[in-house]
Amino acid sequence: MRLRVPADANTLVLINAQKMFRAPVADRERWPERAKAAYDAGIFALPPDATEVLLAARQDIEFGQPVWEMGMVRLAGDRDLAGVAARYGGKMDNIQGRNAARLPDDRYVLQFKSDMLGTYLPADRQQVSRWLRSTDVTPVGGSRMSPYLQKAFAYATKVGTPIIMAFDVADTMSPDQLKTTLENSEIVSNSGLDVNGLAKLFNSMEGI
């Protein structure tokens, strides 16, 4: 899954659905039953038989809007993409040799394996085709993700944390603009903190 994440991604969400729904709180509060009911009602996107989920995006951090979003989901059993298209009113297509369905909400759903589906938004066919073509080749080192997102991925793969959310914020702040903002902040001025040191600290931040 991780090899499908484009190099310019700055947002990553990983969900081990099997582990999450087997947690004591999930059993106590009947998460599996409630999630299935919500999915059947069309108000929850995660299929009841999902085992692993990866979501990634390129967010315009200044305006809070996604440039693109992609996702991968591994299922407990086989899934026919034609059934997904029928459920959501999509139209079937074929992109880079893969069955695809264009859904009305401006996203493509693609069949990667019999038990694995992927999504990409916006439903720009050329962009989706280029995404598939570029990620069909394994990069040197095994991942295109930024170092910070690779570290976050390790929490899921090595530690086993069931839910991970990571935002890569490196290079998002102008040092001069940040220093000016801090100098004009009443909270900072009343705190007695060193503005230069605080600006340096914020500029060293890799992610959240």
C-alpha positions in Angstrom: 0.0 0.0 0.0 2.7 2.5 1.0 4.4 2.3 -2.4 1.3 3.9 -3.9 1.7 7.1 -1.8 3.0 9.9 -4.1 6.2 11.8 -3.1 4.4 15.1 -2.5 2.0 13.7 0.1 2.0 15.7 3.4 -0.9 13.9 5.2 -1.1 10.2 6.2 -3.8 8.2 8.0 -3.3 4.5 8.8 -6.0 2.3 10.3 -5.6 -1.4 11.4 -9.3 -2.0 11.3 -9.0 -5.6 12.7 -7.1 -4.5 15.7 -9.2 -1.4 16.2 -12.5 -3.3 16.2 -11.1 -6.0 18.5 -10.2 -3.5 21.2 -12.1 -3.8 24.6 -13.8 -0.4 24.1 -14.9 -1.5 20.6 -16.5 -4.6 22.1 -18.0 -2.7 25.0 -19.6 -0.1 22.8 -20.5 -2.4 19.9 -18.4 -0.6 17.3 -18.5 -3.4 14.7 -22.3 -3.5 14.7 -22.7 0.2 14.7 -20.2 0.7 11.9 -21.9 -1.9 9.8 -25.3 -0.3 10.3 -23.8 3.1 9.4 -22.2 1.7 6.3 -25.5 0.0 5.2 -27.2 3.3 5.7 -24.6 5.1 3.5 -23.3 7.4 6.2 -20.0 5.6 6.9 -17.4 4.9 4.1 -15.4 2.1 5.8 -16.7 -1.3 4.6 -17.4 -3.7 7.5 -14.9 -6.3 6.1 -12.0 -3.8 5.8 -8.9 -5.0 7.5 -6.3 -2.3 6.6 -6.8 1.3 5.4 -4.3 3.8 4.2 -5.3 7.4 3.4 -2.9 10.0 2.0 -3.3 13.5 0.7 -1.5 16.6 -0.5 -3.1 19.4 1.6 -2.8 23.1 0.9 -2.0 23.9 4.5 -2.5 27.7 4.1 -6.1 27.3 2.8 -6.9 24.0 4.3 -8.0 22.4 1.0 -6.8 19.1 -0.5 -5.0 19.2 -3.8 -5.5 15.5 -4.1 -6.5 12.5 -1.9 -5.9 8.8 -2.3 -6.7 5.8 -0.3 -6.2 2.0 -0.3 -8.3 -0.6 1.6 -7.6 -4.3 2.0 -10.7 -6.4 2.6 -11.3 -9.7 4.3 -12.7 -11.2 1.1 -12.9 -10.5 -2.6 -14.8 -7.5 -3.9 -16.3 -6.9 -7.3 -15.8 -3.3 -8.4 -18.9 -3.4 -10.6 -20.9 -3.9 -7.4 -19.2 -0.8 -5.9 -20.1 1.2 -9.0 -23.7 0.0 -8.9 -24.0 0.9 -5.1 -22.8 4.5 -5.6 -24.1 5.2 -9.1 -20.6 5.1 -10.7 -19.6 4.4 -14.3 -17.1 1.7 -15.2 -13.8 2.5 -16.9 -10.3 1.0 -17.4 -7.2 2.9 -16.5 -3.7 1.6 -17.0 -5.1 -1.9 -17.4 -7.1 -1.7 -14.1 -10.8 -1.8 -13.7 -12.0 1.6 -12.5 -15.3 3.3 -11.5 -15.9 7.0 -11.7 -18.2 8.0 -8.8 -20.5 11.0 -8.7 -18.6 12.5 -5.8 -15.6 13.3 -8.1 -13.4 10.3 -7.3 -12.2 7.1 -9.0 -12.3 3.7 -7.3 -9.8 1.2 -8.7 -9.3 -2.5 -8.4 -5.7 -3.4 -7.5 -6.3 -7.0 -6.3 -9.4 -9.1 -5.8 -9.3 -8.0 -2.1 -7.8 -4.6 -2.5 -9.4 -1.3 -3.7 -8.0 2.1 -4.1 -9.5 5.6 -4.5 -8.3 8.9 -6.0 -9.8 12.3 -5.8 -10.3 14.4 -7.9 -11.6 12.2 -10.7 -9.1 13.7 -13.2 -8.6 10.7 -15.5 -5.2 11.9 -16.8 -4.0 12.6 -13.2 -5.2 9.1 -12.0 -3.4 7.5 -15.0 -0.2 9.3 -14.2 -0.5 8.3 -10.5 -0.8 4.6 -11.4 2.0 4.7 -13.9 4.4 6.5 -11.6 3.7 4.2 -8.6 3.8 0.9 -10.7 7.6 1.3 -10.4 9.2 0.7 -7.0 11.4 3.6 -6.1 15.0 3.2 -4.8 14.7 2.8 -1.1 11.2 1.4 -1.3 9.1 4.5 -0.5 8.4 7.9 -2.0 7.1 9.4 1.3 8.9 12.1 3.1 11.1 11.0 6.0 8.6 12.3 8.6 5.7 10.2 7.1 8.0 7.2 6.8 8.6 7.5 10.6 4.9 7.7 11.2 4.3 4.6 9.0 6.8 2.7 11.2 4.5 3.1 14.3 1.9 1.1 12.4 4.2 -1.5 10.9 6.7 -2.0 13.7 4.9 -0.9 16.9 1.4 -2.0 15.8 -0.4 1.2 16.7 -4.0 0.7 15.3 -4.6 4.3 14.3 -2.0 6.8 13.0 -2.5 10.4 11.8 0.5 12.3 10.6 0.9 15.8 9.0 4.3 16.7 7.5 4.7 20.5 8.1 8.3 20.9 7.3 9.1 24.1 5.3 5.6 25.4 5.6 6.5 28.5 7.6 8.5 31.5 6.5 11.1 32.3 9.3 10.7 36.1 8.8 6.9 35.9 8.7 6.8 33.6 11.8 9.1 35.9 13.8 6.9 39.0 12.9 3.8 37.1 14.0 5.4 36.1 17.3 6.6 39.6 17.9 3.1 41.0 17.4 1.5 38.3 19.6 0.3 39.7 22.9 0.4 36.2 24.4 4.1 35.8 23.5 5.0 39.3 24.7 3.2 38.7 28.1 4.9 35.3 28.5 8.5 36.7 28.6 9.7 34.0 26.1 12.6 34.7 23.8 11.0 35.4 20.4 14.2 34.3 18.5 14.4 31.1 20.4 10.6 30.4 19.9 10.8 31.2 16.2 13.7 28.8 15.8 11.8 26.1 17.7 8.8 26.4 15.5 10.9 26.4 12.3 12.5 23.1 13.4 9.1 21.4 13.6 8.9 18.4 11.1 5.3 17.4 11.7 2.4 16.6 13.9 
